């Protein structure tokens, strides 16, 4: 099997990448639905990301966001620059995603080969998918619908690769919807 600490680093790198480059794409203030989606995503990571010392980082970030009604890019940048996921490396490195799937990222048909992410070999989406899977298997059955809704909202609000979002939505909906044109 794959060492857990390797995939944890991939997940942490993708979360940090999304926090730094995907959450804010302009200097405007984030309000209402997008802000609620960000808060729900951080709270979900605080509940189900692997290991309590890593979850504690998200719980604290969630507390920092709790009273915020409008979030500026500058405020978010300050929060993120001081943020670390437990003791995991905060610089984006994807040891599992970049090595284990190197050939898959180089093919045109790879689900991780969105043009926007070719500069990191598709590792960012791979790490996110690992995160979604990890969170999903840790979610109790009675909370699964809420978890899926938060993941879907995060993807549709903050993930820049539209074809990846489309693929994920079809995949998450199950085999019946994947067969439809």
Steps between C-alpha positions, in 0.01 A plus 500: 500500500582867488643647821230708672736792568566530126132535411447731798764732356328489161168589663655781706677640193177508300308665782772763541511552122124551492517740796777704336393497134139391460300658781560858387532575132446873541553770759129523575341411830349156538150503640192285547492167316871474409603596853256247648641236264855579612398484866320168447803354317743603775259366766473168311880472489497569875269203551640237264855577383734222619645527851389727780812721497429580133129554563587746779652733237172509308296539818703810585463641148126430525488696827689786334241507221192452720412866563609624157214643291712622208849377421757700305777339299753679722345361822486151351864524388600594856307202641647260245858624531492412871317170445658155518332161494648334806867439433456439126707693249319818391689537170315315225665161450309195386723194554228244425309678225805612305675164510239225510292645220765670288399317182129562555555876529683506171214346301230712344223288650609523862227636726772703672642652181301826505698754295512742793687252719754355259776704662488278809433182306139481609609448860269768641176333384637157597567623855150645519348172385702320770364751752140447387543124521665520842228726636227281352627181660524676839149647481234307692225366274237734649714806409597390149243714315622815677865409429424446131316833482793687657750335264279577199454863611875539553573362153243709318597817690879478513645239265627665181494194275144492366545168316628346826191628683279356229676163518480493880130588496426218255717257697348596836148460363569133427513268200154587365589864439848415366340304216288795387637721221 
